[in-house]
Each structure stands twice: as structure tokens, then as C-alpha cells.
Amino acid sequence: MFDLKGQYLEIRAEIRRAIDDVCDAQAFSLGPTVERFEKNLAAYCGTKYAVGVSSGTDALLCALMAIGVNAGDEVVCPAFTFFATAGCIARLGAKVVFIDIEPDTFNLDPRKLQSVITGKTKAIMPVHLFGQLADMEAINAIAASHGIPVIEDAAQAIGARQNGKVACSAGLAGCLSFYPTKNLGAFGDAGAICASDEAFIERCKLLRVHGSGHQYYHKYIGGMFRLDALQAAVLDVKLKHLERWHEIRRRNAAIYNAAFEGTQVRLPRILSGNYSIYNQYCVRVPDRDKVKAQLAERGVGSAIYYPMPLHVQECFSYLKYKVGDFPESERACREVLALPIYPELTEEQVKYAAQQVLEAVR
């Protein structure tokens, strides 16, 4: 599914110089290297500011803390997503309010949003899953009518766009993950929060260092969410190459699309006006687990994102959701299969993978 070595070898000299600069300066926690990356990241994401943090999970947690999510509040998110989206809501004592997804985009279905909003709804958190934005125009319209902030979980969507809006710039704030397998991957865990609201960003900056603007004086109860300078240095180098990598992923997706058109393999649908960066290329196939096993036998990596929807996870049993509550999320968990899409793949490798999928579904 992934080959991180190929990308590293291509830019090894740039990366090593950037790491050496940090080592020579011996400034590892925040500081000028982080600030430079934050400035470049904000410009790339179309926001005024960016705050580097320790992971994508901590980006979500810090953003929710910055808007004052507390016990008794409710936050809406999709049932089909990575655990961190809902986990961060629950960690703050708020109630996770799940919503089903659109079957063709895998993103939150805005048509179901109005019915779950209550007087306790503190935020809406759409996820831009697999690299394309959720329907932000529809989501924002509903949120605005209730005065509810929208926090974008853009962990899988850096650089994705919708009608000219870049991921992280379409809501109050956007949260990014730089886990090594992301399109922009660090050398370990890292993340960021991007926004144009200065007051919100200032709270995030304080919250990432235990709510302290001055050593040992604490305005808020925060956490330790700092971004390491070494990670910022690596990310700043990679950011320069990101658009080129996106385009190669899109080329690979086009090869798959051409191969699967008119077959039993159901293609991912990219909404009109959306530019997907294909963090994952996910198809739906009959007898998914059999197909996955056959691909492995023929040397093709694949992955299941995600095998179980969040509303039926054991840790959320207290919410009293049950099987059948979100049928599209449940169906996706039975059918979705992610295929290799990373930019270091050759066209021949992508065509081979596509052919093996087609043979497996016959």
C-alpha cells in the first residue's frame, strides 16, 4: 500500500540539510523553524494563520478546546471516519452525535444534518475523507443558520479544493495530520490547525503549551501539543513538492478509473467542483475480503478503511446506537477497499494492480 523509501530517496539531500540546520541550531521545540513552516503552510491552505501541533488527533482536540467544547455539549460528525474524529469529542466530555454518509463520496450527508442539530450542538465536524472535500457549501449554510462553527477534519485532504476553496479554509478552522503515510508526511507524528480567525488561533497557540503564554503563568487548561522543529523542517521541504505529488496521485487515479469503468468495481465519485488529492483510492467491490486476499496472493497491497463504523464500536456503546442506524456507513465498511495510489508507483504497477482487481471480481 505504501513505499515511503522511494519518496525519501528522491529528496534525501534536501531533507538531511534541513535536519542538520535544526541540529546545528539546537532549537528543537517551536522556534523559527516551526514558525517558517507555519507561515508557508497557511499560505498553501489559503488561511491567514497555521499552528503546528503534535499530531492530527491533537489538532482536532486543540481546535475543539479553543471553541470551548465541554461536558454537556454536542458535536456532530460522520459515523464512517477514523476514530480520532469522534474520540476527541468524547475526550472533552461532549456527546458525539453521529450522522450517516453519502454512498458515493463517503463524506457526511448534509441532507441529514438538520435533523440532528439541537440547542446543545457546539460544533459540526465534517471529514474530508480520502482526499476530497465534503459538501461544504451545504454544510456551512446549515451551520450558519444556527450560528454553529464548522471545524474541518482535513487530516486526509491537504491541498484538496472545492470551487476555489482550499481544505482548511472553508470553515472556522481546518485540522491536518502529517502522519508519515499522508500526502504530506512527517518523520513521525505531527499535525496543524489552520484558520483565519486571529482570536481562535491565539487560543490554539496557548492551548498547545498548557494554556500558557508566559512560562508558569496559565490562562487556560491546555495540553502539550507542540510541533517539534525537526518535524517542521522535514515538512517544509516536502511542502514544496506536494502539488507535483498530488498530480501523480491523480494520474494514478485516472488509470484506475479507466480500467474499472463499466465493470463490477464501483469507482469513487468526485463531486463537481472538487479537486481530490486522493489520500486513498477507495473502490467498492463484491465479496471484498475475498478480493483483498486474492490481491495479496498476487503481490498487490490493499487496505480496509474502515472495517467497523464508529457508532457500533464498543467504546461508544453508551451512546445507545445500534446496527442499522447508519446503513450507508455500515455498507461502506463491508464493501470499501483501498488500492495503492502513492506517487512513486509506476504506470505499469498501477495497471497491474487494476488488472488483478478485475480478475479477482470475476
Stockholm file with secondary structure:
# STOCKHOLM 1.0

chainA/1-362         MFDLKGQYLEIRAEIRRAIDDVCDAQAFSLGPTVERFEKNLAAYCGTKYAVGVSSGTDALLCALMAIGVNAGDEVVCPAFTFFATAGCIARLGAKVVFIDIEPDTFNLDPRKLQSVITGKTKAIMPVHLFGQLADMEAINAIAASHGIPVIEDAAQAIGARQNGKVACSAGLAGCLSFYPTKNLGAFGDAGAICASDEAFIERCKLLRVHGSGHQYYHKYIGGMFRLDALQAAVLDVKLKHLERWHEIRRRNAAIYNAAFEGTQVRLPRILSGNYSIYNQYCVRVPDRDKVKAQLAERGVGSAIYYPMPLHVQECFSYLKYKVGDFPESERACREVLALPIYPELTEEQVKYAAQQVLEAVR
#=GR chainA/1-362 SS CCCHHHHHHHTHHHHHHHHHHHHHHTCCBSSHHHHHHHHHHHHHHTCSEEEEESCHHHHHHHHHHHTTCCTTCEEEEESSSCHHHHHHHHHTTCEEEEECBCTTTCSBCGGGTGGGCCTTEEEECCBCGGGSCCCHHHHHHHHHHHTCCBEEECTTCTTCEETTEETTSSSSEEEEECCTTSSSCCSSCCEEEEESCHHHHHHHHHHTBTTEEETTEESSCCCBCBCBHHHHHHHHHHHTTHHHHHHHHHHHHHHHHHHHTTSSSBCCCCCTTEECCCSSEEEECTTHHHHHHHHHHTTCCCBCSCSSCGGGSGGGGGGCCCTTSSHHHHHHHHHEEEECCCTTCCHHHHHHHHHHHHHHTC
#=GC SS_cons         CCCHHHHHHHTHHHHHHHHHHHHHHTCCBSSHHHHHHHHHHHHHHTCSEEEEESCHHHHHHHHHHHTTCCTTCEEEEESSSCHHHHHHHHHTTCEEEEECBCTTTCSBCGGGTGGGCCTTEEEECCBCGGGSCCCHHHHHHHHHHHTCCBEEECTTCTTCEETTEETTSSSSEEEEECCTTSSSCCSSCCEEEEESCHHHHHHHHHHTBTTEEETTEESSCCCBCBCBHHHHHHHHHHHTTHHHHHHHHHHHHHHHHHHHTTSSSBCCCCCTTEECCCSSEEEECTTHHHHHHHHHHTTCCCBCSCSSCGGGSGGGGGGCCCTTSSHHHHHHHHHEEEECCCTTCCHHHHHHHHHHHHHHTC
//
